[in-house]
């Protein structure tokens, strides 16, 4: 072979590799500018059909910054500082490279600063509408999708006042190829406008979900609510307790503590919440619009309308009386059983400031797809293309042997026909006292939280489960080792014994499917906090496809009543290495 032929062959090989690299790289770029941060607009500005923004905009579509004519009075932007808008029959389109099993996800809400009719959005592949498959409770209706009772719809109607996370199987993708993906408005009556953010596509080979900071390496966090002046919203809201219907329009007086089937007043419990400005915290790395973890700290009283936790009480320095939080870098030298990991610590240290009997200080650390995590935390489909596991390590600490509380894992699922999340609370470790409360299987309780921009807003339908009951009912072991969390066998009290650490490896699809099949979110406790019996759901719960896990948190809840009724506990919950794999 001559030198010329050799060089020619080398050039051909280089050209082939370069072409392969470019093709592979372009194929990996599924959705560009999914957060609509390009072009960068000044605050209060918006632009119809911007050029060089990766999307093809048509009709009444474009990009808006915060506090513009489109976005003023809406919730905070889920990711970054800008959103896309689709007005009337406007549409946005890209042509990414896709493969079978692809799922499109995005966050959406309604424009609320004008008297606008609701906008609905459709997703199409090469012009073919893709059906959204919603989760339902009870009989599936043939009513219009906008009524919130249909199972399969070619368009979704986002809620007002909060962003919901949506996902749709791109069923028209039948082979690896480029496809035209469009999101379009379907309501041309009046000024119907929806706002969208964080558009992404997940495929079997490239997962577009998970924790934004797996391993807790960045450690950016903030309190649940972003403002020291929280804004209440008056109706619609959920019943605190009671049978269906679970949503009612409500009025605007805000005078009645909570709503029941016999008391349909608004569920807003106070017109002037006592949330002091000094109670709102963030890490030094936190920048508004950037990804972050969320902390919550409040007193959730039994039989109270307070609802889910929010930053209603101040955090205290670790070691001082009260609720404390810290992230500590441990090493294999200092903690051989834990190793080189950043560890989140939630600490409750003998405090008497949380109120009357049956009030439980609730401390939580977690993430939400629409408040800081940017993308869905997990996506699961019935076909099996997406089957993520939740993995983490956890230990508990009880210094005085008087723990009256529980360590919890909390998950929220989106994709339900009524736009209301279905929440799962699992007690991973609890004392005999909390077990005697009978919350091991308590289906269909309601949580209201009409504080705008709280990541619990506007509430959820909840199923409570005990880990041991869940394990036996579903025939699964939540942990990858044989150790379960225990307040009597703690990491610190045992001198760092690895047997006190629970290493969790949870198949999320199996977990959620089993809960749906066994009571799920059906009406086993329709008239108050008395738990209903463990029973099959009899088909009353139909899961979304795909299932979206839009919130995960780890929580420590203890019982306290200013020292007069329950002991004052000193407990800690430690979490490390949270992963979605």
N, C-alpha and C positions, 0 to 999 in steps of 0.2 A: 504493500500500500504506500502510495506517495504521501509526502508531507501535505500536499494540497488536498488530497482526498481525506486525509486524517483530519485536517482543520475543518474541511467542509462538513465532515461527520460530526465534529464537535460543535460546530455552529448549529447544525440541525438539532443535535441533542439539547443544546442550550435553548434554542427557539422552542422546542417541544416542552421542556420543563417550564419555561417562562409562560407559555400559553396555558399549560396545566395549572400553574400557580395563579394566574390571573382568573382563569375560569373558576378554580376552587375558591379563591378569595371573593369573587363576585357572588358565587352561590351562597356563601356564608352570610352575606349582607341581606338578610331577609326583608326587614323594614327599615328604611332610613328616615331620620327625623320624626320618629314616632312620638316624641314629646313636643313637637312643634316649636322648638326653640330657635329655629331658623325660618325667616330672617329675625334677627334680634330687634324687637320694637321697644320704644320708650314706654314707660308706664302710662296707662290710660289710652294707649293707641291700639288700633286694630287695622288690618289690611285685607281687603278682598283679593283673592286669587294672586297671592304673591308669587313672584318668579324665583327660580333657583332654590326652591324649598323641598326638593325631592318628590313632592306630591304633584299630581296634576289636579288643580282645583278647577271646578266648574260651577256655574250658577252662583248661588249665594253661599259660598264657602270661603274660608280664609283662616287667618291666624290672629289671635288677640292676646295682648298682655293683660295683666291684672288691672282691675278698677277701670276698665274701659266701658264704652257704651254697651258692650256685650256682657262683661264679666263683673261689673260692680254688684255688690250684695250677694254674690255667689260664694260657695265655700272656697277655702284655699285651694290653690292648684295642687293636684296630687304629686306632680313632679316638675321641677323647674319653676319658671315664672310665666309660661305662656301655655295656651291651649289652642286647639283647633275649634272652629265653629262651623256648623252646617245649618243653613237657614233655608226654609222652604224646600225646594227640590234641589238644593246644592249637593255636590258630591266631591269626594276626594279619591284619588286612585294612584296605585303603584303597581309595578309588575315584578314581583320578586320571584326567585327560583324556589319552588316548593316540592315537597314529596308527600305521598299518601300518609295520612295520620296528622296532617298539619292542623293546628288550632290557632285561630285569631282571637286575641284578647284586647280589651281597651277599657278605660274608665269613662263614664258619661253621666251628665246631669243636664238639667234644663236651664235655659236663660230665665232669670226671675226679675230683672229690673224693669220690665215693662209688662203690661197686662197681655201676656202672650198665651196662645194656645199651646198645648203640648206637642213637641216634635217626636216623631218616631224614626228609627234608623234601621236600615237594612244593610246586609253584607252580601255581596255577590262575587262570584268567580266567573270571569269571562262572560259577564252579563247574566249568569244564572243565580237567583237568590239562594242563599244557604240557610236552612232552618235552624233556629235557636230551639234547643230542647230544654225546657224548664223543669224544675222540681215542683211538685205539688203536694198538698195535703188533701185527703178526701177525694171525692168524685171529680174527675176531670170534666170540665165544662166545654161546650162547643161555642161559648161566647167569644167575642172579639178579643184579640190578644191584649189590646189596651185595657181591658177590664181586669186583667191580672188573674185569669182563671184557666187559661188555655195551656196545653202541654207543649205544642209545637207551633212556632210562629216564624214568619219570615221577616218580622221586624220587632224591635224592642222599643219600649217607651221609658226612657230614663226617668228617675224620680226628680222632684224639685228639692233643692236645699241640701243635697248631699250627693256625692259621686258614688255610683255603684260600679262594680267590676263585672264585665260581661265576657263571655267566651263562647265561641261557636266552632263546631267541627266543620272544616272546609271539605265537605263530602264530595265536591266536584273535582277535587285533586285526585286523580287516579294513576298518575305516573310522574316521575321526576321531570319537571319542565318549568318554564316561565309561565306565570298566570297573571291576568289582570285582576287585582283585588280592589274592590271599590266599597266605600261606605257612603251611603246616600240617605238624604232626607226623603220621607214619604208623605209628609203633611204639607200641602201647599195652601192651606186655609190660614189666613192671617199671617202674623209674624212668628211662625213656629221655628224655634231655634234650639238646637242641642249643642252642648259643649263637650268635647272629647279630649282625652289625653292618654299617653302611654300606650299607643298602639304597638303591638308586637305579635310575632308569629312564633309558635313553638312547634318544632318538628321532632320526630323520634331521634334524629341525630343531633339536634341543637335545641336544648331546653331553654325556653324563655320564661323561667320562673325560678324561685328560690329566694333565700335571704340575701339582701343586698350586701351584707357584711358577714359572710360565713366565717366563723372563727373569732368574731369580735375583735378584729385587728384594728379597725378604725375607731370604734368606741364613741361615735357621735350619737348624742341622744338629746331629747327634750321632754318636757312635760306633755301630757296628753293634749291639752289645749294650748294653742299658740299665742293666745292673747291674755293680758291681765284684765281685760274687760269683756268677759264672755257674753255672748248674745243668746238670749233665749228665743226659741221658736214656738209659737202657739199652734198646735195641731197642724196636720193630722199626726196622731201618735198612737202607740200601742196601748192596749189595756195592761194595767199592772198585773192583775189576776183576772181570770174569768174566761168564759167560753167565747166561741166565735160570735160575731165577727171581730177580728183582732185589730182592725183599723177603722177609725171613725174621723169625721171631719173636724170636730171640736169647734170651740168658739175662741174668743180672744181675750177673755177676762183674766185667765191665769190665777184664779182664786182658790180652786179646789185642789187638794193635795194630789189625788190620783183618781184614775178612772176605773170603774168596774162595770159589769153588765147592767147593774142597777143604778150606777152613778156615772153617766156619760159625760161628765165635765172634762175639761182639758187635763191632760196629765202633767202639765207644768206645775211644779210644786212650789215655786216661789217666783215673784216678779223681780226680786232683787237678791240674787244669790250671794251669800257671804264669802266670796272668793277673793282673798286679799292678793294684791299685786305681788307681794313677796313670796307667794306660794308657787310661782311659775318659774321653772328652772330650765336650763339647757347647758350642755357641755360647752367648753371653750371652742370646740371645733365646729359647733352647729352654725350653719348658714341657712337662712330661710330659702326653701326651694330645693335644697340638697337632700340626699337620702339621710335617714336617721332612724334610730330606735326610739321607742316611746315608753315613758314611765307613767304610772298612775298610782295615786295614793289617796284613799278616802275612807270614810266610815260607812260601810254598807249595812244598814240596820234591817233586821228581819221585820217583815210586815211594813216596810217603809217604802215610799215612792222614790227614794233617792236614785234607784236604778244602778247601772254599772258604775264602776269607779272612774273618777276623774281626778284632776289635781286639785282637790278641795282642801288638803291639809299640807303644811310645809314639810319638806324633808329636813332631817336633822343630821348633824355630823355623826358618823359612826361612833358608838360608845356613849353618846348622850341619850337621855330619855326621849323616846319617840321613834319615828320611822326613819330608817337610813338606807342609803343605796351607795354602792361603790363597785368599780370594776378593778380587779387586782391581777397583775401579771405574776403568775406562779411559775415555778421552775421544778424540774425533776430533782434538783438538789434540795429545795425547801419542802416540796410535797411530792414524794416519789409516786404515790398512787394517782395523783392528778396529772403530773407532768408539766410540760411547757404549754400552758394555756392561759388565756385571759378568762377570769372567773367573775361572773356577775353575782353580787351578794345583795339580797333583800333582807333587812334586819329590822326586827321589832323589839325594842328594849324598854320594858316596864314604863308604860305611859298611862296617865289617867285622864287624858284630855279628849277622849273620843266619844264621850256621851253616855247615854243611858244603857241599862241592861239590854242584851241582845244586839248590841252594836259591835260589828267586827271590823277592825282596821284591815284594809285590803291593800296590799302592796303588789304591784305588777310590773313586769318588764316584758316588752314584746314588740311586734311589728304588724303593720297594716299596709295592704297594697295601695290604698288611696291616701295614706298619711305617712309617707316617708320611705316605703319599701319600693316604690316605683312600679314594679311588676307584680303579677300574682305570686303568692307564696307557694302555691302548688296548683297544678292542673291534673285532672284524672279523667280518662275517657273509658267508656264501656268496652271499646274494642281492644283495649290493652296496650295501645301505643305509649301511653303515659301512665306510669305507676310509681310515683315518687314515694320515698320513705322519709319520715321525720326521725332524725337521730340527734341525741344530746345526752349529756351526762348531768347527773343531779345528785345533790346530797342535802340533808337537812341538819339543823343544829338546835338542840334544846339544852339550855344551860342549867335549868333549875328543876327539871322533871315535872313541870306544871303546864305543859303545852296544852292549849285548848284551841286547836286550829287544824288547818289542812294545807298541804302543798298541792297546787292545782295546775293542770294543763288545760288551756282554753283554746278552742278553735272555732272560727266562724266560717260558714260556707255561704257563698253567693251563687246566684243563678236560679232563684226561685221565682215563680210566676207573679208573686205579690211584691217583689223587690224588698222583702224583709229577710234578713239573714237568719239562718238556722245555726244556733250556737251549741257547742258541746263543752261541758265542764266535767273534767275527770279528776277526781280526788286521787292523786298518786300516793299520798301519805296522809293519814288522818289519825286523830286520837280516838279513843273509845267514846269520848263525849260527843264529838261531831258525828261519829257513826250512829250514836243513839238519836240524833236529830232525824234520822231516816231519810237522808238525801241521797242514798245510794242509787236509786233509780227514780228520778222525779222528772216526768216528761211534761213538756209544754207549759213552762212557766214563761212569763213575759218580763221583759226589761224595757223600761222607757228611759230615754236620756235626751231630752229636748234642748241640749246645749249645743248650738251650732258649732261645727268643726271639731267636736269631740270625735275620736275615731270609733266610739261606740254609738254615735248618733246614727239612726234615730231609734235604736233598740233592736231586739232580736227575740226570737222564740228559742227557748233554752231547753236542753235535756241534760240533767245531772246524772253522772255515772260514778260509781266506785270502781277503782281499777281491778279489784279482785273479782267483782261481779262481771265486769266487762270481759275479763280474761276467760272466765268460765262460760259466759254466754256466747262468746265469739270463738272459743277454742283457739285463742291466740295468746302469745306471751308478749307483753308490751316491751319487755326488756331483752337485750341481747345477752345478758348474763342472768344468773339465777337470783340476783339480789333485788329486793324491793325496798323502796324508801321506808324508813322507820324513824319515828321521833325518839325511840329508845335505843337505836343503834346508829349513832351519827358519826360522821367523819371525824369531827374534832374530839368528841367524847371517847372515841375508840383509839385515839392516838394516830389517826391517819390510816386506819385499816381499810384496804381496798374493798373489803366485803360490805362496807357501808355505802358504797357508791352504786347507784343504779345507772346502767348504761342502756338507754332506750333506743330501740330500732322498730319504728311503728309503720306498718304498711297502711298508709292513709286511706286507700280505697277500701280495704277490708274493714278497717275501723269504722268508717262512715257508713258503709253498706250494712254492717252488722247492727249498728245503732238504729238505722232506718228500719231494719227488719224486726227489731225487738223494741217495741214501744215508740222509738224514734221521737218525733215531735207531735204525737197524737195526744188526744185529750184524756190522759189518765188521771189528771188532777185538775178538774175544771173549776173548782170552787174555792181555791185558796191553796195555802202552802202544805196541806196534808198530802203526802206523796201517794200516788196511785200504785197499783200492783204492777209487778213486772209481767208483761204480757206481749204476745206478738202484735205487730201493728196491723195485721190483717189486710195488708196492701194499702193502708191509708197514706203511706208516705212513698212517693215516687221521686227518685233522685234526679237531679239535673244531669245532663250529659253534654259537655263535660262538667264535672264538679270543680268549682273554684274554691280553694281555701284562701280567703282574703284577710284573715287575721289569725295570728298565733301569739299567745302570751303565757308566761309562767308566773304564778301568783302565790303569795303567802297570805292566808287569811287567818286571823286569830280572834279569840273572844276576849272582850274587855268590858268592864262596867265600873270604872273608877274605883276598883278595889273592893267593892262592897258585895259583889255577887260571885264573880269568877276570879280566880287568881290572875295576877298580872304576869303574862308570859314573857320570856326572853328567848326568841326564836330567830332562826335565820334559814334562808333558802339560797342555795348556791347552784348556778347553772353554768356549764361551759361546753364549748364545741358544738353549738347548734348548727345543724346541717340539713338541707333538703337534697337528697340524692336519689 
